[in-house]
Amino acid sequence: MKRCGTMTERRLNSRERMRISNKKAYDHLLRIGYTQVWLKAHTRFHDTVHCVGRTYKALDLFNLWDGICLDENSHWFVQIKTNAWPKEEPMVDWLSKHNAKGMAINVKLINDEWQVFMRKYE
């Protein structure tokens, strides 16, 4: 990627921003002890999700999660955002319904430095 000064001096397109955010997020997860991180590729092709009574197309895992990570004891569903927090209600509702754990990761550019923030939902 060609640099044109600091990050704040140039405008990143959404795909560049997503790639940077995802890399910062999975590097952070691996650094703090998660053993594996899998992120779903966002392509023009959608996956088909089959449910009892219906079928739907999804870009993300169950139209909500960007990936899954593992620690020593369990698995966590992961949603990554840049410069914002995702809506909490859909995540909490889905996690409660499926007795699962999840986390929201917010990657922000602060003073020309990318910083990673996390919220866990157990």
LUMMIVEX-415305 format. One record per residue (C-alpha): residue number from 1; y, x, z; residue in one letter. Coordinates in Angstrom, 1 decimal, decimal comma. Each point is the difference from the previous one (the first is absolute). Example, Ala and Ser with C-alpha at 12.3 -4.5 7.8 and 13.67 -1.06 7.14 Angstrom:
REM residues 2
<mimar><tornu>1</tornu><yy>-4,5</yy><xx>12,3</xx><zz>7,8</zz><dodo>A</dodo></mimar>
<mimar><tornu>2</tornu><yy>3,4</yy><xx>1,4</xx><zz>-0,7</zz><dodo>S</dodo></mimar>
END
This chain:
REM residues 122
<mimar><tornu>1</tornu><yy>0,0</yy><xx>0,0</xx><zz>0,0</zz><dodo>M</dodo></mimar>
<mimar><tornu>2</tornu><yy>3,3</yy><xx>1,5</xx><zz>-1,1</zz><dodo>K</dodo></mimar>
<mimar><tornu>3</tornu><yy>2,5</yy><xx>0,2</xx><zz>2,9</zz><dodo>R</dodo></mimar>
<mimar><tornu>4</tornu><yy>3,7</yy><xx>-0,7</xx><zz>-0,6</zz><dodo>C</dodo></mimar>
<mimar><tornu>5</tornu><yy>1,4</yy><xx>0,9</xx><zz>3,4</zz><dodo>G</dodo></mimar>
<mimar><tornu>6</tornu><yy>-0,8</yy><xx>-1,9</xx><zz>3,2</zz><dodo>T</dodo></mimar>
<mimar><tornu>7</tornu><yy>-1,9</yy><xx>-3,2</xx><zz>0,0</zz><dodo>M</dodo></mimar>
<mimar><tornu>8</tornu><yy>3,1</yy><xx>-2,0</xx><zz>0,9</zz><dodo>T</dodo></mimar>
<mimar><tornu>9</tornu><yy>1,8</yy><xx>1,5</xx><zz>-3,1</zz><dodo>E</dodo></mimar>
<mimar><tornu>10</tornu><yy>-2,5</yy><xx>-1,6</xx><zz>-2,4</zz><dodo>R</dodo></mimar>
<mimar><tornu>11</tornu><yy>-1,5</yy><xx>-3,4</xx><zz>-0,2</zz><dodo>R</dodo></mimar>
<mimar><tornu>12</tornu><yy>-3,8</yy><xx>-0,2</xx><zz>0,2</zz><dodo>L</dodo></mimar>
<mimar><tornu>13</tornu><yy>-1,7</yy><xx>-2,7</xx><zz>-2,0</zz><dodo>N</dodo></mimar>
<mimar><tornu>14</tornu><yy>-2,4</yy><xx>-2,3</xx><zz>1,9</zz><dodo>S</dodo></mimar>
<mimar><tornu>15</tornu><yy>-3,1</yy><xx>1,9</xx><zz>-1,2</zz><dodo>R</dodo></mimar>
<mimar><tornu>16</tornu><yy>1,3</yy><xx>3,3</xx><zz>1,1</zz><dodo>E</dodo></mimar>
<mimar><tornu>17</tornu><yy>1,0</yy><xx>-1,4</xx><zz>3,4</zz><dodo>R</dodo></mimar>
<mimar><tornu>18</tornu><yy>-3,5</yy><xx>-1,6</xx><zz>0,4</zz><dodo>M</dodo></mimar>
<mimar><tornu>19</tornu><yy>-1,7</yy><xx>3,3</xx><zz>-0,8</zz><dodo>R</dodo></mimar>
<mimar><tornu>20</tornu><yy>2,1</yy><xx>1,9</xx><zz>2,5</zz><dodo>I</dodo></mimar>
<mimar><tornu>21</tornu><yy>-0,4</yy><xx>-2,6</xx><zz>2,7</zz><dodo>S</dodo></mimar>
<mimar><tornu>22</tornu><yy>-3,8</yy><xx>-0,2</xx><zz>-0,5</zz><dodo>N</dodo></mimar>
<mimar><tornu>23</tornu><yy>-0,3</yy><xx>3,8</xx><zz>0,2</zz><dodo>K</dodo></mimar>
<mimar><tornu>24</tornu><yy>2,1</yy><xx>0,2</xx><zz>3,1</zz><dodo>K</dodo></mimar>
<mimar><tornu>25</tornu><yy>-1,9</yy><xx>-2,8</xx><zz>1,6</zz><dodo>A</dodo></mimar>
<mimar><tornu>26</tornu><yy>-3,5</yy><xx>1,3</xx><zz>-0,6</zz><dodo>Y</dodo></mimar>
<mimar><tornu>27</tornu><yy>1,0</yy><xx>3,6</xx><zz>0,9</zz><dodo>D</dodo></mimar>
<mimar><tornu>28</tornu><yy>1,3</yy><xx>-1,4</xx><zz>3,3</zz><dodo>H</dodo></mimar>
<mimar><tornu>29</tornu><yy>-3,2</yy><xx>-2,0</xx><zz>0,7</zz><dodo>L</dodo></mimar>
<mimar><tornu>30</tornu><yy>-2,2</yy><xx>3,0</xx><zz>-0,7</zz><dodo>L</dodo></mimar>
<mimar><tornu>31</tornu><yy>2,2</yy><xx>2,2</xx><zz>2,2</zz><dodo>R</dodo></mimar>
<mimar><tornu>32</tornu><yy>-0,2</yy><xx>-2,4</xx><zz>3,0</zz><dodo>I</dodo></mimar>
<mimar><tornu>33</tornu><yy>-3,8</yy><xx>-0,3</xx><zz>-0,1</zz><dodo>G</dodo></mimar>
<mimar><tornu>34</tornu><yy>-1,1</yy><xx>-2,6</xx><zz>-2,5</zz><dodo>Y</dodo></mimar>
<mimar><tornu>35</tornu><yy>-3,0</yy><xx>1,5</xx><zz>-1,8</zz><dodo>T</dodo></mimar>
<mimar><tornu>36</tornu><yy>0,2</yy><xx>-1,8</xx><zz>-3,4</zz><dodo>Q</dodo></mimar>
<mimar><tornu>37</tornu><yy>2,7</yy><xx>-1,9</xx><zz>-1,8</zz><dodo>V</dodo></mimar>
<mimar><tornu>38</tornu><yy>-0,6</yy><xx>-2,1</xx><zz>-3,1</zz><dodo>W</dodo></mimar>
<mimar><tornu>39</tornu><yy>2,9</yy><xx>-1,6</xx><zz>-1,8</zz><dodo>L</dodo></mimar>
<mimar><tornu>40</tornu><yy>-0,5</yy><xx>-2,6</xx><zz>-2,8</zz><dodo>K</dodo></mimar>
<mimar><tornu>41</tornu><yy>1,4</yy><xx>1,1</xx><zz>-3,3</zz><dodo>A</dodo></mimar>
<mimar><tornu>42</tornu><yy>2,8</yy><xx>-2,3</xx><zz>-1,2</zz><dodo>H</dodo></mimar>
<mimar><tornu>43</tornu><yy>-0,7</yy><xx>-0,5</xx><zz>-3,7</zz><dodo>T</dodo></mimar>
<mimar><tornu>44</tornu><yy>0,6</yy><xx>-2,7</xx><zz>-2,5</zz><dodo>R</dodo></mimar>
<mimar><tornu>45</tornu><yy>-3,5</yy><xx>-1,3</xx><zz>0,7</zz><dodo>F</dodo></mimar>
<mimar><tornu>46</tornu><yy>-0,6</yy><xx>-2,4</xx><zz>2,9</zz><dodo>H</dodo></mimar>
<mimar><tornu>47</tornu><yy>-3,2</yy><xx>-0,3</xx><zz>1,9</zz><dodo>D</dodo></mimar>
<mimar><tornu>48</tornu><yy>-1,9</yy><xx>-3,3</xx><zz>0,4</zz><dodo>T</dodo></mimar>
<mimar><tornu>49</tornu><yy>-0,5</yy><xx>-1,2</xx><zz>3,6</zz><dodo>V</dodo></mimar>
<mimar><tornu>50</tornu><yy>-2,7</yy><xx>-2,5</xx><zz>0,5</zz><dodo>H</dodo></mimar>
<mimar><tornu>51</tornu><yy>0,2</yy><xx>-2,4</xx><zz>3,0</zz><dodo>C</dodo></mimar>
<mimar><tornu>52</tornu><yy>-1,9</yy><xx>-3,1</xx><zz>1,1</zz><dodo>V</dodo></mimar>
<mimar><tornu>53</tornu><yy>1,5</yy><xx>-2,7</xx><zz>-2,3</zz><dodo>G</dodo></mimar>
<mimar><tornu>54</tornu><yy>2,4</yy><xx>2,1</xx><zz>-2,0</zz><dodo>R</dodo></mimar>
<mimar><tornu>55</tornu><yy>0,6</yy><xx>3,2</xx><zz>-1,9</zz><dodo>T</dodo></mimar>
<mimar><tornu>56</tornu><yy>3,3</yy><xx>1,9</xx><zz>-0,4</zz><dodo>Y</dodo></mimar>
<mimar><tornu>57</tornu><yy>1,5</yy><xx>3,1</xx><zz>-1,6</zz><dodo>K</dodo></mimar>
<mimar><tornu>58</tornu><yy>1,5</yy><xx>2,7</xx><zz>2,3</zz><dodo>A</dodo></mimar>
<mimar><tornu>59</tornu><yy>2,0</yy><xx>3,2</xx><zz>-0,6</zz><dodo>L</dodo></mimar>
<mimar><tornu>60</tornu><yy>-0,5</yy><xx>1,0</xx><zz>3,7</zz><dodo>D</dodo></mimar>
<mimar><tornu>61</tornu><yy>-3,0</yy><xx>-0,4</xx><zz>2,2</zz><dodo>L</dodo></mimar>
<mimar><tornu>62</tornu><yy>-0,1</yy><xx>-3,7</xx><zz>0,7</zz><dodo>F</dodo></mimar>
<mimar><tornu>63</tornu><yy>3,6</yy><xx>-0,1</xx><zz>-1,3</zz><dodo>N</dodo></mimar>
<mimar><tornu>64</tornu><yy>1,2</yy><xx>1,6</xx><zz>3,2</zz><dodo>L</dodo></mimar>
<mimar><tornu>65</tornu><yy>-1,3</yy><xx>3,6</xx><zz>0,6</zz><dodo>W</dodo></mimar>
<mimar><tornu>66</tornu><yy>0,7</yy><xx>3,2</xx><zz>-1,9</zz><dodo>D</dodo></mimar>
<mimar><tornu>67</tornu><yy>-3,1</yy><xx>1,8</xx><zz>1,4</zz><dodo>G</dodo></mimar>
<mimar><tornu>68</tornu><yy>-2,4</yy><xx>0,7</xx><zz>2,8</zz><dodo>I</dodo></mimar>
<mimar><tornu>69</tornu><yy>-0,2</yy><xx>3,0</xx><zz>2,4</zz><dodo>C</dodo></mimar>
<mimar><tornu>70</tornu><yy>-2,7</yy><xx>1,1</xx><zz>2,4</zz><dodo>L</dodo></mimar>
<mimar><tornu>71</tornu><yy>0,2</yy><xx>1,5</xx><zz>3,4</zz><dodo>D</dodo></mimar>
<mimar><tornu>72</tornu><yy>-2,9</yy><xx>1,0</xx><zz>2,3</zz><dodo>E</dodo></mimar>
<mimar><tornu>73</tornu><yy>-0,6</yy><xx>-3,5</xx><zz>1,2</zz><dodo>N</dodo></mimar>
<mimar><tornu>74</tornu><yy>1,0</yy><xx>-2,5</xx><zz>-2,6</zz><dodo>S</dodo></mimar>
<mimar><tornu>75</tornu><yy>1,8</yy><xx>-0,9</xx><zz>-3,3</zz><dodo>H</dodo></mimar>
<mimar><tornu>76</tornu><yy>3,6</yy><xx>-1,0</xx><zz>-0,4</zz><dodo>W</dodo></mimar>
<mimar><tornu>77</tornu><yy>1,6</yy><xx>-2,0</xx><zz>-2,8</zz><dodo>F</dodo></mimar>
<mimar><tornu>78</tornu><yy>3,3</yy><xx>1,7</xx><zz>-1,1</zz><dodo>V</dodo></mimar>
<mimar><tornu>79</tornu><yy>3,2</yy><xx>-1,4</xx><zz>-1,6</zz><dodo>Q</dodo></mimar>
<mimar><tornu>80</tornu><yy>2,6</yy><xx>2,6</xx><zz>-1,1</zz><dodo>I</dodo></mimar>
<mimar><tornu>81</tornu><yy>3,6</yy><xx>-0,8</xx><zz>-0,7</zz><dodo>K</dodo></mimar>
<mimar><tornu>82</tornu><yy>3,0</yy><xx>2,1</xx><zz>-0,9</zz><dodo>T</dodo></mimar>
<mimar><tornu>83</tornu><yy>3,2</yy><xx>-0,5</xx><zz>2,1</zz><dodo>N</dodo></mimar>
<mimar><tornu>84</tornu><yy>-1,1</yy><xx>-3,3</xx><zz>1,5</zz><dodo>A</dodo></mimar>
<mimar><tornu>85</tornu><yy>-2,6</yy><xx>-1,7</xx><zz>2,1</zz><dodo>W</dodo></mimar>
<mimar><tornu>86</tornu><yy>-2,4</yy><xx>-2,5</xx><zz>-1,5</zz><dodo>P</dodo></mimar>
<mimar><tornu>87</tornu><yy>0,0</yy><xx>-3,6</xx><zz>1,3</zz><dodo>K</dodo></mimar>
<mimar><tornu>88</tornu><yy>-2,1</yy><xx>0,0</xx><zz>3,2</zz><dodo>E</dodo></mimar>
<mimar><tornu>89</tornu><yy>-1,3</yy><xx>-3,6</xx><zz>0,0</zz><dodo>E</dodo></mimar>
<mimar><tornu>90</tornu><yy>-2,3</yy><xx>0,3</xx><zz>-3,1</zz><dodo>P</dodo></mimar>
<mimar><tornu>91</tornu><yy>-1,6</yy><xx>3,2</xx><zz>1,3</zz><dodo>M</dodo></mimar>
<mimar><tornu>92</tornu><yy>-0,5</yy><xx>-1,2</xx><zz>3,5</zz><dodo>V</dodo></mimar>
<mimar><tornu>93</tornu><yy>-1,4</yy><xx>-3,4</xx><zz>-1,2</zz><dodo>D</dodo></mimar>
<mimar><tornu>94</tornu><yy>-2,5</yy><xx>1,8</xx><zz>-2,3</zz><dodo>W</dodo></mimar>
<mimar><tornu>95</tornu><yy>-1,0</yy><xx>2,6</xx><zz>2,6</zz><dodo>L</dodo></mimar>
<mimar><tornu>96</tornu><yy>-0,6</yy><xx>-2,7</xx><zz>2,6</zz><dodo>S</dodo></mimar>
<mimar><tornu>97</tornu><yy>-2,0</yy><xx>-2,2</xx><zz>-2,4</zz><dodo>K</dodo></mimar>
<mimar><tornu>98</tornu><yy>-2,2</yy><xx>3,0</xx><zz>-1,0</zz><dodo>H</dodo></mimar>
<mimar><tornu>99</tornu><yy>-0,2</yy><xx>1,7</xx><zz>3,4</zz><dodo>N</dodo></mimar>
<mimar><tornu>100</tornu><yy>1,4</yy><xx>3,2</xx><zz>-1,6</zz><dodo>A</dodo></mimar>
<mimar><tornu>101</tornu><yy>2,5</yy><xx>2,7</xx><zz>0,8</zz><dodo>K</dodo></mimar>
<mimar><tornu>102</tornu><yy>3,0</yy><xx>0,9</xx><zz>-2,2</zz><dodo>G</dodo></mimar>
<mimar><tornu>103</tornu><yy>3,1</yy><xx>2,0</xx><zz>-0,1</zz><dodo>M</dodo></mimar>
<mimar><tornu>104</tornu><yy>3,3</yy><xx>-0,1</xx><zz>-1,8</zz><dodo>A</dodo></mimar>
<mimar><tornu>105</tornu><yy>1,5</yy><xx>3,3</xx><zz>-1,1</zz><dodo>I</dodo></mimar>
<mimar><tornu>106</tornu><yy>3,7</yy><xx>0,3</xx><zz>-0,9</zz><dodo>N</dodo></mimar>
<mimar><tornu>107</tornu><yy>1,0</yy><xx>3,2</xx><zz>-1,8</zz><dodo>V</dodo></mimar>
<mimar><tornu>108</tornu><yy>3,8</yy><xx>0,5</xx><zz>0,1</zz><dodo>K</dodo></mimar>
<mimar><tornu>109</tornu><yy>2,3</yy><xx>2,5</xx><zz>-1,5</zz><dodo>L</dodo></mimar>
<mimar><tornu>110</tornu><yy>2,4</yy><xx>1,0</xx><zz>2,8</zz><dodo>I</dodo></mimar>
<mimar><tornu>111</tornu><yy>2,5</yy><xx>2,8</xx><zz>-0,4</zz><dodo>N</dodo></mimar>
<mimar><tornu>112</tornu><yy>-1,9</yy><xx>1,2</xx><zz>-3,1</zz><dodo>D</dodo></mimar>
<mimar><tornu>113</tornu><yy>-3,3</yy><xx>0,3</xx><zz>1,9</zz><dodo>E</dodo></mimar>
<mimar><tornu>114</tornu><yy>-2,9</yy><xx>-2,4</xx><zz>-0,4</zz><dodo>W</dodo></mimar>
<mimar><tornu>115</tornu><yy>-1,2</yy><xx>-1,4</xx><zz>3,4</zz><dodo>Q</dodo></mimar>
<mimar><tornu>116</tornu><yy>-3,0</yy><xx>-2,1</xx><zz>0,8</zz><dodo>V</dodo></mimar>
<mimar><tornu>117</tornu><yy>0,0</yy><xx>-2,8</xx><zz>2,5</zz><dodo>F</dodo></mimar>
<mimar><tornu>118</tornu><yy>-3,1</yy><xx>-2,1</xx><zz>1,0</zz><dodo>M</dodo></mimar>
<mimar><tornu>119</tornu><yy>-0,7</yy><xx>-3,3</xx><zz>1,7</zz><dodo>R</dodo></mimar>
<mimar><tornu>120</tornu><yy>-3,6</yy><xx>-0,8</xx><zz>1,0</zz><dodo>K</dodo></mimar>
<mimar><tornu>121</tornu><yy>-1,5</yy><xx>-3,5</xx><zz>0,3</zz><dodo>Y</dodo></mimar>
<mimar><tornu>122</tornu><yy>-3,3</yy><xx>-0,2</xx><zz>2,0</zz><dodo>E</dodo></mimar>
END
